[in-house]
Each structure stands twice: as C-alpha cells, then as structure tokens.
Amino acid sequence: MGFQPRLNDRRLFERVGPRASAGLPMLPLKAPEPVLARTSLDGVLRLEYCDAGPGGVPAEIGHDYTMIIPVQDCPIRVISEVDGQVERLTLNSGDIALAHVGALTGWTWLDPAQVILIHIQPEAFRRFTETELKVLLTGSDLEGRMVIHDPDLRSAADRMRATLVAGDIGADVVFDALARVFLVLLVRRYGKRQQVQASFGPEFGVQHYARLVEFIEARLESKLTPAMMAEELGMSEAAFARKFKLKVGQTPMRFVNQMRVEAAARFVASDTGSLAEIAARCGFADQAHLSRTFKKAHGCSPTAYRARVGAQ
C-alpha cells in the first residue's frame, strides 16, 4: 500500500507502558460533545466533528471501527490506551489514528484539537461492499495499525464536514454521496479483495459474485429461487448453493433477503412511496412481511426508521 504508518519514528510513537506507572497526566476524561454529527442513510458511516480543548474519550470496547482524523494544521499530542498499553503519539497533518473493533481503546489529547471521528459499523460496511461495490473482502491492510498517514482520506472526511457546516440546499444528499466516496476510497486503498478469476470456471469467484448481485438487483420485485440463480451462472443448483455458502458465508436465499431489506431501507430513508409500494417493489409478500423482516434486520419498524432518518 502507498501509505504506511511511521512506526519507527520516535517523534511520533513512544511506548510508555501502563498509564499509572508512566507518570502520564490523568485528565478527567469525558467525551466532548460533537459540534456536528450525521449518519449516512444506509447506516454504514457516522461522522462527528469536535472542536475542543484538551480532553479525551474514556477507554471502552469498540463496537464500530473508528478513525480519528485531525483537521487542523498544527500537530496534536495524543496519548492512546489500547488494551491496557499506553503510548504517546504526535498526530501531524494527514495522520489518522485508528480504533479497532473489539479493542479496549481510549484517547487523550493534550492540545486543543479539531478532529473528525468517523465511525464505521462493521456489519453495514460488509453489506455495502458486497451489495453496492460487489466485492468480497477477506480483511484489511489496516489490521494491527494504530496510525496511518493518508492525506486523501483526511481530505475526503473534511469535505463531508464542510458540507454539513455550509448547510446549503441538498447538504444531506451531498453528504451521503461524499460518505460513499470515502468508503470506496477506503476499500480501494486498504481492503483485501479476493482475486478475480479470469473466467467462469468450476469455482465460485468474484466475477460470479458480481454477476449474481446484478441479476438479483434487476429482479428484486420478482420471485427468486436458488435454481434461477444457479442457471444464471451455469451451475447445478446443488453446486451453486454449496459454493455460494462456502464463499459468502450464508445461503443464497438469505442473501437475497438481505438485499431486499437493504433496498427497502434506501427507499424508506428517501421517503419514496408508501410502505405497501416499497414492499411490492422489493419483493416482499405484503407490508406486514416487510415490517417483520425490516425490524429483525434494523431493530425498528420501517416507520420508526424513516422518522429517525428524517430527524437527522
């Protein structure tokens, strides 16, 4: 990858061990109130912008993948605490600090800071890459890193922030578009993608996957069966079901149902049509079927989801 963390730069990193034994300042940590906060319509990305004095975020187990992006030009002195280990860092322009899912992570900044926090919901991100980008990821080149240097990602995040600050007509639409640009850049630069096969051989490869997603998208309002999907790919139904489950991690019909729900969420969020119309457009038996399936996937009814998105 083009951008590498400067792990051996003593001006950037200094491992100091546990906080209590390191003589580090014990600031009363309270997460600053964001000046701005917005979640993309698909729920993949949430942006928060904070402009505050010295402070920080208490250590907690991360359920989202978080990127801490300074947008000021002057360096910020930072103390990171990851699973009990403490390090001093200096974040310069273009540096991005990372907090990984499942790690006990806290941050203290010792200088006034203007930072963007990008929170990425793992399951929603997986659905985005699979159904929107039509790629299967095997991992990320960001795994195990604490800091990267990537001015392009910083610029993409700052464009999202600037759009919300300006508040012009259509700001929400532009923010959503810029959020998708940010995610695409992230996948292109750091996503570990499965190798594309040169032709449709006996295995289920990335080309098969992309073709199948397009096939499903064009027929969401219609009945879809594993036999139809297998025929599209020139496989037997049994071989297709086995290879799809092995590669994607779920059955073909569960995947179709996931795509129906995600399409419905986009229509609900954009206030396009009644729930009955959306149910028919996305291949659900009726509005009740849509509501049950939607609530199971998103934790709320389509009506509540529409109200929540509209309130942002």
C-alpha positions in Angstrom: 0.0 0.0 0.0 1.2 3.5 -0.7 0.6 4.9 2.8 2.4 3.3 5.8 2.4 4.1 9.5 5.6 5.6 10.7 6.0 3.0 13.4 9.7 3.6 13.9 9.6 7.4 14.2 10.3 8.2 17.8 8.9 11.7 17.4 5.5 10.0 16.6 5.5 7.0 18.9 6.8 6.4 22.4 5.7 3.2 24.2 5.4 4.0 27.9 3.6 1.0 29.4 0.6 1.2 31.7 -0.7 4.7 32.4 -0.4 4.6 36.2 3.3 3.7 36.1 4.2 6.0 33.3 3.5 9.3 35.1 1.1 10.4 32.4 -1.4 13.1 33.1 -4.7 11.7 34.4 -7.2 14.1 32.8 -10.8 13.7 33.7 -12.0 12.1 30.6 -15.4 13.0 29.2 -16.1 12.6 25.5 -16.6 16.1 24.1 -19.9 17.0 22.6 -19.6 17.0 18.8 -20.3 20.3 17.1 -21.7 18.3 14.2 -22.9 14.7 13.9 -24.5 12.9 10.9 -25.1 9.3 9.9 -25.3 8.2 6.3 -28.7 7.0 5.2 -27.5 3.4 4.8 -26.2 3.4 8.4 -22.6 2.5 7.4 -20.8 5.7 8.4 -21.3 8.2 11.1 -19.3 11.5 11.2 -18.8 13.5 14.3 -16.8 16.8 14.4 -15.3 18.0 17.7 -13.6 21.3 18.4 -12.5 21.3 22.0 -9.6 21.9 24.4 -7.5 19.2 26.0 -9.6 16.2 26.9 -10.4 12.8 25.5 -12.5 9.7 25.3 -12.6 7.1 28.1 -11.4 3.6 27.3 -14.2 1.4 26.1 -14.6 -1.7 23.9 -15.1 -0.6 20.3 -18.2 -1.9 18.6 -17.5 0.2 15.5 -14.3 0.8 13.5 -13.3 4.4 14.4 -10.9 6.8 12.6 -9.7 9.9 14.5 -8.8 12.5 11.9 -7.3 15.9 12.9 -8.3 18.7 10.5 -6.1 21.4 12.0 -2.6 22.0 10.5 -0.7 22.1 13.8 0.4 18.8 15.5 -1.7 17.3 18.3 -0.1 15.5 21.2 -2.1 12.4 21.9 -2.0 9.6 24.5 -3.6 6.3 23.3 -4.6 3.4 25.6 -5.2 0.1 23.8 -6.0 -3.0 25.9 -4.1 -1.5 28.9 -1.0 -0.4 26.9 -0.3 3.3 26.7 1.6 5.2 24.0 2.4 8.8 23.3 1.8 10.0 19.8 2.1 13.2 17.8 -0.5 13.4 15.1 0.6 15.7 12.2 -1.5 16.9 9.3 -2.6 13.9 7.3 -2.2 11.4 10.1 -5.2 9.3 11.1 -5.4 7.3 14.4 -7.3 4.0 14.3 -9.5 2.3 16.9 -10.3 -1.3 16.1 -13.5 -3.3 16.8 -13.2 -5.4 19.9 -10.2 -3.5 21.4 -10.4 -1.6 24.7 -9.4 1.8 23.4 -9.2 5.3 24.9 -7.7 8.6 23.7 -6.4 11.7 25.5 -5.3 14.8 23.5 -3.1 17.3 25.3 -3.7 20.2 23.0 -6.8 22.0 21.7 -8.0 19.8 18.8 -10.3 20.0 15.8 -10.9 16.4 15.0 -13.3 14.3 12.8 -14.4 11.0 14.2 -15.5 8.5 11.5 -17.4 5.5 12.9 -18.0 2.6 10.5 -20.5 -0.1 11.5 -18.9 -3.4 10.6 -21.9 -5.4 9.5 -23.4 -2.5 7.5 -20.0 -2.0 5.9 -19.8 -5.6 4.9 -23.3 -5.4 3.3 -22.2 -2.2 1.5 -19.1 -3.8 0.0 -20.9 -6.9 -1.0 -24.1 -5.4 -2.4 -23.1 -2.0 -3.5 -19.4 -2.5 -4.6 -20.0 -6.1 -5.5 -16.7 -7.2 -3.9 -15.8 -9.8 -1.3 -13.2 -8.7 1.3 -11.0 -11.1 3.1 -9.6 -8.5 5.5 -8.0 -5.1 5.7 -4.4 -3.8 5.4 -5.3 -1.6 8.5 -5.4 -4.5 10.8 -2.9 -4.1 13.7 -2.1 -0.5 12.8 -2.6 2.4 15.2 -1.8 5.3 12.9 -1.7 5.8 9.1 -0.7 8.8 7.1 -3.3 9.4 4.4 -4.0 13.0 3.3 -6.5 11.8 0.7 -8.8 10.2 3.3 -8.4 13.2 5.5 -9.4 15.5 2.6 -12.5 13.2 1.9 -13.6 13.4 5.5 -13.1 17.1 5.7 -15.3 17.6 2.6 -18.1 15.8 4.4 -17.6 18.1 7.4 -17.5 21.2 5.2 -20.8 20.2 3.5 -22.6 19.9 6.9 -21.0 23.2 8.1 -22.2 25.1 5.0 -25.8 23.7 5.3 -26.7 24.6 1.8 -29.7 23.2 0.0 -29.2 19.4 -0.6 -26.5 19.2 2.0 -27.9 15.8 3.2 -27.7 14.4 -0.3 -24.2 15.7 -0.9 -23.1 14.3 2.5 -24.4 10.8 1.6 -22.6 11.0 -1.8 -19.3 12.0 -0.1 -19.7 9.3 2.5 -19.8 6.7 -0.2 -16.8 8.3 -1.9 -14.9 8.0 1.4 -15.9 4.3 1.8 -14.9 3.5 -1.8 -11.5 5.1 -1.2 -11.1 3.2 2.0 -11.9 -0.1 0.2 -9.7 0.6 -2.8 -6.7 1.6 -0.7 -6.9 -0.8 2.2 -9.4 -3.6 1.5 -8.0 -7.1 0.9 -10.1 -8.4 -2.0 -10.4 -11.9 -3.3 -8.5 -12.4 -6.5 -10.7 -12.1 -9.6 -10.8 -15.3 -11.7 -10.0 -14.9 -15.4 -13.1 -16.9 -16.5 -16.2 -18.7 -15.2 -14.6 -21.9 -14.1 -15.8 -24.6 -11.7 -15.2 -22.4 -8.6 -17.4 -19.5 -7.3 -15.3 -16.4 -7.8 -15.6 -12.6 -7.7 -16.9 -12.4 -11.2 -19.6 -14.9 -10.4 -20.5 -12.8 -7.3 -20.7 -9.5 -9.2 -22.8 -11.0 -11.9 -25.2 -12.6 -9.4 -25.7 -9.4 -7.5 -26.6 -7.6 -10.7 -29.0 -10.5 -11.5 -30.7 -10.2 -8.1 -30.9 -6.4 -8.2 -32.7 -6.5 -11.6 -35.3 -8.9 -10.2 -35.9 -7.8 -6.6 -39.6 -7.4 -7.1 -40.0 -10.8 -8.6 -39.7 -14.3 -7.2 -36.1 -15.6 -7.0 -35.0 -19.1 -6.3 -31.6 -20.8 -6.0 -32.4 -22.7 -9.2 -32.8 -19.5 -11.1 -29.5 -18.1 -9.7 -27.7 -21.3 -10.5 -28.9 -21.3 -14.0 -27.7 -17.7 -14.5 -24.2 -18.8 -13.5 -24.3 -22.0 -15.5 -24.1 -24.3 -12.4 -26.2 -27.0 -11.0 -28.3 -25.9 -8.1 -26.5 -28.1 -5.6 -23.1 -26.9 -6.7 -24.1 -23.3 -6.7 -25.7 -23.5 -3.2 -22.6 -25.2 -1.8 -20.1 -22.9 -3.3 -22.1 -19.7 -2.5 -22.3 -20.7 1.2 -18.6 -21.5 1.3 -17.6 -18.2 -0.3 -20.2 -15.7 1.1 -21.0 -17.4 4.5 -24.7 -17.6 4.1 -27.3 -19.3 1.9 -28.4 -17.8 -1.4 -31.9 -17.0 -0.2 -30.7 -15.4 3.0 -28.5 -13.2 0.8 -31.4 -12.3 -1.4 -33.5 -11.4 1.7 -30.6 -9.2 2.9 -30.6 -7.3 -0.5 -34.4 -6.9 -0.3 -34.1 -5.3 3.2 -31.2 -3.0 2.2 -33.1 -1.8 -0.9 -36.2 -1.2 1.2 -34.1 0.8 3.7 -32.9 3.1 1.0 -36.5 3.6 -0.3 -37.8 4.2 3.3 -35.0 6.6 4.1 -35.5 8.7 0.9 -39.3 8.8 1.6 -40.1 7.2 -1.7 -43.6 5.8 -1.7 -45.8 4.1 0.8 -44.7 1.0 2.7 -47.0 -1.1 0.7 -45.4 0.2 -2.5 -41.9 -0.4 -1.2 -42.9 -3.9 -0.1 -44.0 -4.8 -3.6 -41.0 -3.1 -5.2 -38.6 -5.1 -3.1 -40.3 -8.5 -3.4 -42.0 -8.8 0.0 -45.3 -10.6 0.2 -47.0 -7.6 1.7 -46.4 -4.6 4.0 -46.6 -6.8 7.1 -43.9 -9.1 5.7 -41.7 -6.1 5.0 -42.2 -4.7 8.6 -41.4 -8.0 10.3 -38.2 -8.6 8.2 -37.1 -4.9 8.4 -37.4 -4.9 12.2 -35.4 -8.0 12.6 -32.6 -6.6 10.5 -32.6 -2.9 11.7 -34.1 -3.2 15.2 -37.0 -0.9 14.4 -40.0 -0.7 12.1 -39.8 1.0 8.7 -41.9 3.9 10.0 -39.6 4.4 13.0 -36.5 4.2 10.7 -38.0 6.8 8.4 -38.7 9.1 11.3 -35.2 8.7 12.7 -33.5 9.4 9.4 -35.7 12.4 8.8 -34.8 13.9 12.2 -31.1 14.0 11.4 
